[in-house]
Amino acid sequence: MYLFADILVDMTEKEQLRELIQQILSYRDKNSLELFLKALLTPKELREIPTRLQIVKMLKQGMAQREIADTLGVGVATVTRGSKELQKGNFSDIQE
């Protein structure tokens, strides 16, 4: 629980994620969304999240996990995580 401006807020992680998603969906243009993400995320997070998207795209193209890891400069475990999510059927809407 957090006390913020005299309002008691007790949100679950799921509720917090839904709030974040709703906030992201509220942006009507790319520039505003980019500014929001730059304000919200650290520079490291801003590099890591797009890299994870590239991992999924490369996996969908059939690239080997080791090759992806070497190309993007990430650990094999990071690539394996993306591969496992892909095997679960996630990322079906992401284009190669």
Secondary structure, DSSP 8 states (H G I E B T S, - for coil): -EEETTEEE---HHHHHHHHHHHHHH--SHHHHHHHHHHHS-HHHHHHHHHHHHHHHHHHTT--HHHHHHHHT--HHHHHHHHHHHHTTTTTT---
